[in-house]
Every structure is written in structure tokens, then in C-alpha cells.
Amino acid sequence: MEKRIPLSIPTTHGEELIFVKEAFDRNWIAPLGFNCDEFEKEMSAYLGEDLRALSLCSGTAGLHLSMKLAGVRPGDVVLCSDMTFAATVNPVSYEGGVQVFVDSERDTWNMDPVALERAFGKYPQAKVVVLAHLYGTPSRMDEILEVCRRHDAVLIEDAAEALSATYHGRQCGTFGTYSVISFNGNKIITTSGGGMLLTKSREDRAKAFKLATQAREPAPWYQHEQIGYNYRMSNVVAGIGRGQLLHLDEHRDRKTAIFRRYQQGFRDLPLTMNPHLPDTAPNFWLSCILIDEGRGDPMALYDLLGRNNVESRPIWKPMHMQPVFAANDFVTAGGESVGEDIFRRGLCLPSDIKMTEAEQDYVIGLVRSFFD
């Protein structure tokens, strides 16, 4: 195929320009502003709970502010999802904390509550848990929240990949004491780059706002009594987000259709696709496959797809396998690492919502040819 089939890239609709144009017409193209305010209100309304949202320059900024709000200090142990993108766990280091990685379980590929309980047994002093919903699949939230409750731990929910996914009818991004969503260019909706911090606490939202605006004190001059950050979202960028939010459910439905079409196309092949729990609705941000043991090397399939102008991606490499975290502890549910096995046998397939049926058939055909 001459045209490259991407993994996941932005899809725009036109409404974005209306909000961006208003920012230019009103000469409000700096950080903060009416688009930021409205984007925060509209996102809270979409998520359906009484949330205090703060639009930021990235999801990573939201995770960093969450660490600050949770009180992470130098030397503190933070229990973290192991199989995720580094941005989930890097902010622990920003505050001098120490990551202890918690293995995945097979039914969601997310943090295993049994492994989390074992981690608390090993590190009873831990008071913060950082959980990611991988590829838009909701985690075992009832069990995770119960473990956190028993150990009086704050839950930071990384819902960067999971906007519009639901667990027992409740939106991901509403479970944590602090939750974060991402609007990076490859996410289900985008602002080109950006993120949002979500909390139910007015006080915590105010603290995060202050920290995100260089911790400036309310004085006529620039007065600073603590270290702050330049983390706010641009009013122009927020306008893009407002236009994108109008199409979020449409994007989710298209991602779901792509996943189901892959399922049908692969129904007799020696592989499975990213699983989810009953009574949950993933957003299927990325459709992934897990090749049956001994039936093929996913990197060989990755090479085959690449040679044929199809972008794919290995599953997130678990954090405990990353050289930068070689000295950090890793806790499983008692056996071999589930995350290592998923990484070894998994691959993410093109999931861009502009992909045509003919293009998806082409991808399916290449995958099928791999097993011939």
C-alpha cells in the first residue's frame, strides 16, 4: 500500500476553529482565559460528577501536581502500575519518591489488586498508589479502591488513555483522589498537547492552580513563597479541546468498531485481543493482539507490517524492565510476571479512526499472512 496506515493520529472536524478564532478575535492567546474555563466546565459535565478540573500543558504536568497534592516527599515509596508509559511514574522521581512497581493481571492488563495487597505487605509505609488504565481499558476499580481504603492510601488515577471508557457505568477519570487525562496528539481527543487534572476538592484545585502558575502569591508585585511551575494550558489550545470534546463519543464509537472488526477478522488465528471485564466499556484507544505462546514473534510481525507501510507498536515495556528503574523493586501476585509475558507476546495495531475498511482489511490480511 502506498499510503502509510498510522497507529493513531489526530482527527479534526472544524468546530475547533470556531473556538480558536474566538481566542484570536478577542486577542486572548495567552495561558488561561475563557476557553480554558469553559473546557474545564464542559469536561466535568461530560464526566458526570462534581469535579474541579484544571487544564494544563500536559498530562504529565497533572501527574506531577498530583504527587505534590498527595504529599509525596523524598524517600517516600509510591506503588505504581508496572506496564504503562514512563510518564505515569516519572513524576514520582520529580518529588524524590521511590517507585515500587506492581504487576499486571490478565483480565485487563492493568494493576493486579492481589499484587497491590502484597506490595502493601512489603511496604506498609506506602501512602500513594498510581494506577494507569492501559489502552483505554478500565482497571479492577472496586478491588483497587478497597485495597487503598484498607491501607489509607491516596489513589492517583492515570486515565490518560481512558477518556470516555466506563467501569460499571462510571467514567474513568473519576475514581482517583486525583485523576489525570491527556490530550496528546495520539489520544482519543487532542489539543495537540495538553492534559487535565481532576479532583473533587475545591481546595486542592486551588493549590494545583497556584503551583501551575509559578506559585505566585496574591500581591501587587511578583511574590513567591514556594517553588511553582509553568504548567497552564493556552487559551488557544483549550479552544481546540472544546471543539474536539463535541466529537468524543463519536471517536469512541469508531474506535470500538475498529476493535470489533479486528476481532472478526482474527477469529480463527492463534491470538487474542486486549481483554476487558464484564460491565465495563473500554474506549479501545488502541487495538492490541497477544500472540499465542510459540506461534510467532510479535517483532517479526512488526517488521512485516512496517515493510508494508503499516505502523504498529510493541506493547508498553514494563517499567521494572527499564534501565532507568533497574534498582527499583517489583511485586507480582506470587508467580511469574504477567506484564513481561504480555510485553513479550503483544503488539498494538493501527487504530486511527480515519482508517477505511479497505485499509483495515489490508492490515488484517497482513496479519493473517503472518500465520500462513
C-alpha positions in Angstrom: 0.0 0.0 0.0 1.4 3.4 -1.0 -0.3 5.4 1.7 1.0 4.7 5.2 -1.5 3.5 7.7 -0.8 5.2 11.0 -1.3 3.9 14.5 -3.4 6.8 15.8 -3.2 10.4 14.7 -5.4 13.5 15.3 -8.8 13.8 13.7 -10.3 17.3 13.4 -13.8 18.4 12.4 -13.9 22.1 12.0 -15.6 23.2 15.3 -12.1 23.6 16.8 -11.5 26.6 14.5 -14.6 28.4 15.9 -13.2 28.4 19.4 -9.7 29.2 18.3 -10.9 32.0 16.1 -12.7 33.5 19.1 -9.5 33.5 21.1 -7.8 35.4 18.3 -10.8 37.7 17.8 -10.7 38.6 21.5 -6.9 38.8 21.4 -6.7 36.2 24.2 -4.0 33.9 23.0 -2.1 33.6 26.3 -2.3 30.9 29.0 -5.6 31.0 31.0 -8.8 32.5 29.5 -12.4 31.8 28.6 -11.6 28.7 26.6 -9.7 27.1 29.5 -12.6 27.9 31.8 -15.2 26.5 29.5 -13.2 23.4 28.6 -12.9 22.6 32.3 -16.6 23.0 32.8 -17.5 21.0 29.7 -15.2 18.2 30.6 -16.6 18.0 34.2 -20.1 17.9 32.7 -19.1 15.1 30.3 -17.6 13.0 33.1 -20.9 13.4 35.0 -19.6 14.2 38.5 -18.9 17.3 40.6 -15.3 17.6 39.6 -12.9 20.5 39.9 -10.9 20.4 36.6 -7.7 22.2 35.8 -6.5 22.4 32.2 -2.7 22.0 31.9 0.1 21.9 29.3 0.3 18.1 29.6 -1.0 15.0 31.4 2.5 14.7 32.9 2.1 18.1 34.5 -1.2 16.8 36.0 0.5 13.8 37.4 3.3 15.9 38.9 0.8 18.2 40.6 -1.0 15.1 41.9 2.2 14.0 43.5 2.5 17.4 45.2 -1.1 17.3 46.4 -0.7 13.7 47.6 2.2 14.8 49.8 5.0 12.7 48.2 8.3 13.6 49.8 11.9 12.5 49.2 12.3 8.8 50.0 8.6 8.0 50.1 7.5 4.7 48.5 4.9 5.1 45.8 3.2 1.9 44.4 2.9 2.2 40.7 1.4 0.4 37.7 4.3 -1.5 36.1 3.1 -1.9 32.5 2.5 1.7 31.4 4.2 4.7 29.7 7.0 6.3 31.7 5.0 9.5 32.1 2.8 7.6 34.6 5.7 7.0 37.0 8.4 9.7 36.2 6.7 12.4 38.4 7.4 10.2 41.5 11.1 11.0 40.9 10.4 14.7 40.4 9.4 14.8 44.1 12.2 12.4 45.2 9.9 9.5 45.8 10.8 5.8 45.1 8.7 3.8 42.7 7.8 0.2 43.6 6.2 -1.4 40.5 3.1 -3.6 40.8 2.5 -6.3 38.2 -0.5 -6.6 35.9 -3.3 -9.2 35.8 -4.5 -10.9 32.7 -8.2 -9.8 32.6 -7.4 -6.2 32.0 -3.6 -6.0 31.6 -3.8 -3.4 34.4 -2.6 -3.4 38.1 -3.3 -6.6 39.9 -5.1 -6.0 43.2 -3.6 -9.1 44.6 -0.1 -7.9 43.8 -1.0 -4.5 45.2 -2.0 -6.0 48.5 1.3 -7.9 48.5 3.1 -4.7 47.8 1.5 -3.0 50.8 2.5 -6.0 52.9 6.1 -5.4 51.9 5.9 -1.6 52.1 3.3 -0.8 54.8 4.5 2.8 54.9 3.4 3.5 51.3 0.5 6.0 51.2 0.2 6.7 47.5 -0.9 4.4 44.6 -0.5 5.4 40.9 -2.8 3.4 38.6 -3.0 3.5 34.8 -5.9 2.3 32.6 -3.9 0.6 29.8 -5.0 1.3 26.2 -8.3 2.7 27.5 -9.3 -0.5 29.4 -10.8 0.1 32.9 -8.9 -1.5 35.8 -10.4 -3.6 38.6 -11.5 -0.4 40.4 -13.7 -2.0 43.1 -10.8 -4.2 44.3 -8.1 -1.5 43.9 -10.2 1.1 45.8 -10.8 -1.4 48.6 -7.1 -2.1 48.9 -6.3 1.6 49.0 -9.1 2.1 51.6 -7.7 -0.6 53.9 -4.2 1.0 53.8 -5.4 4.6 54.0 -3.7 5.3 50.6 -4.3 8.1 48.1 -5.1 6.9 44.6 -3.8 8.8 41.7 -5.6 7.7 38.6 -3.8 8.0 35.3 -6.7 8.0 32.8 -4.6 9.5 30.0 -5.6 6.7 27.6 -9.1 6.1 29.0 -11.2 9.2 28.5 -14.8 8.0 27.7 -14.2 4.5 29.0 -16.5 3.4 31.8 -16.4 0.9 34.7 -19.8 -0.2 35.9 -21.3 2.8 34.2 -18.9 5.3 35.8 -16.4 7.3 33.8 -12.7 6.6 34.1 -11.0 9.8 35.4 -13.5 10.0 38.3 -12.1 7.3 40.7 -8.9 8.8 42.0 -8.4 11.3 44.7 -6.6 13.0 41.8 -7.2 11.9 38.3 -5.4 12.9 35.1 -6.4 12.8 31.4 -4.3 13.5 28.4 -4.9 15.4 25.1 -1.7 14.4 23.4 -1.8 14.2 19.6 -2.4 10.4 19.5 -5.2 10.3 22.2 -8.9 9.8 21.6 -9.3 13.6 21.5 -6.4 16.1 21.3 -5.5 19.6 21.9 -2.2 18.9 20.0 -0.6 18.6 23.5 -2.2 19.1 26.9 -3.9 17.5 29.8 -6.3 18.0 32.7 -6.2 17.4 36.4 -9.4 16.3 38.1 -10.3 16.4 41.8 -13.5 16.8 43.8 -11.7 19.2 46.2 -12.0 22.9 45.7 -9.0 23.4 48.0 -6.8 21.0 46.1 -7.8 22.5 42.8 -6.8 25.9 44.1 -3.5 24.6 45.3 -2.8 23.0 42.0 -3.8 26.2 40.1 -1.3 28.2 42.2 1.5 25.7 41.7 0.8 25.6 37.9 1.1 29.4 37.7 4.6 29.7 39.3 3.1 29.7 42.8 2.6 33.4 42.6 1.2 35.0 45.8 -1.8 37.4 45.8 0.3 40.6 45.9 0.7 43.6 43.5 4.3 42.5 42.8 5.6 39.1 42.0 5.8 37.4 45.3 6.8 33.7 45.6 7.0 31.7 48.9 7.3 28.3 47.3 8.6 26.8 44.0 6.0 26.8 41.3 5.7 25.6 37.6 4.6 27.0 34.3 2.0 24.3 33.6 -1.1 26.1 32.5 -2.8 25.4 29.1 -3.0 28.0 26.4 -6.4 29.6 25.7 -5.9 28.8 22.0 -5.1 25.1 22.8 -8.1 24.9 25.0 -10.3 26.0 22.1 -9.1 23.0 20.1 -10.1 20.8 23.0 -13.6 22.3 23.2 -14.1 21.5 19.5 -12.7 18.0 20.0 -14.9 17.3 23.0 -18.0 17.7 20.9 -16.9 14.5 19.0 -15.6 12.4 21.8 -18.4 9.8 21.8 -18.1 9.6 18.0 -14.4 8.9 18.3 -15.0 6.2 21.0 -17.7 4.5 18.8 -15.4 4.5 15.8 -12.5 3.0 18.0 -14.9 0.3 19.2 -16.0 -0.6 15.6 -12.3 -0.9 14.6 -11.7 -3.3 17.5 -14.7 -5.4 16.7 -13.7 -5.6 13.1 -10.3 -6.9 14.0 -11.9 -9.4 16.4 -14.0 -10.8 13.5 -11.0 -10.8 11.1 -8.8 -12.6 13.5 -11.4 -15.0 14.9 -9.6 -18.3 13.8 -6.0 -17.1 14.3 -3.7 -18.1 17.3 -4.1 -14.8 19.1 -6.3 -12.9 21.4 -7.1 -9.2 21.7 -6.8 -6.8 24.7 -9.4 -8.1 27.2 -11.8 -6.3 29.5 -14.1 -7.0 32.4 -17.8 -7.6 32.2 -19.9 -4.4 32.7 -17.0 -2.2 31.6 -16.8 -0.3 28.3 -13.2 0.4 27.1 -12.7 3.2 24.7 -10.5 0.8 22.7 -7.9 3.6 22.2 -5.5 1.1 20.7 -6.5 -2.4 19.4 -3.8 -4.9 20.5 -3.1 -8.5 20.0 -1.5 -11.2 22.1 0.0 -14.0 20.1 -0.4 -17.5 21.5 2.7 -18.9 23.1 5.0 -20.4 20.5 3.0 -19.2 17.5 5.2 -16.3 16.4 7.4 -13.4 17.3 5.4 -10.1 17.5 8.6 -8.2 16.4 8.6 -10.3 13.2 5.0 -9.2 12.6 6.0 -5.6 13.5 8.7 -5.8 10.8 6.3 -7.3 8.2 3.8 -4.6 8.8 6.4 -1.9 8.7 7.8 -3.2 5.3 4.2 -2.9 4.0 3.7 0.7 5.2 1.6 -0.1 8.3 2.6 1.4 11.6 2.4 -0.8 14.7 3.9 -0.6 18.2 5.1 -3.1 20.8 3.1 -3.2 24.0 4.4 -0.8 26.7 7.6 -2.3 28.1 7.1 -2.8 31.8 8.8 -0.2 34.0 10.7 -2.7 36.1 12.4 -3.8 32.8 13.6 -0.2 32.0 17.3 0.5 32.6 16.4 3.8 34.4 14.5 1.8 37.1 16.8 -1.2 37.4 17.3 -0.6 41.1 13.5 -0.3 41.9 11.5 -3.2 43.4 8.8 -5.1 41.5 6.0 -7.0 43.1 3.9 -9.8 41.5 0.9 -11.7 42.7 3.2 -14.5 43.6 4.2 -16.1 40.3 5.9 -15.1 37.1 5.4 -11.6 35.8 2.2 -11.2 33.8 3.4 -7.9 32.3 6.6 -9.4 31.0 4.6 -12.1 29.2 2.2 -9.6 27.6 5.1 -7.4 26.5 6.9 -10.4 25.0 3.8 -11.6 23.0 1.9 -8.4 22.3 1.6 -5.8 19.6 -0.6 -2.7 19.0 -2.3 -2.4 15.6 -3.4 0.7 13.6 -6.4 2.2 15.4 -6.8 5.5 13.7 -10.5 6.5 13.3 -10.0 7.7 9.7 -8.8 4.2 8.7 -11.1 2.9 5.9 -12.5 -0.6 5.9 -10.2 -1.3 2.9 -7.2 -0.2 4.8 -8.2 -2.3 7.8 -8.8 -5.3 5.6 -5.2 -4.8 4.3 -3.9 -4.8 7.9 -6.0 -7.9 8.7 -4.7 -9.6 5.5 -1.1 -8.9 6.5 -1.6 -10.4 10.0 -3.3 -13.4 8.6 -0.4 -13.9 6.1 2.0 -13.9 9.0 0.4 -17.1 10.3 0.1 -18.9 7.0 
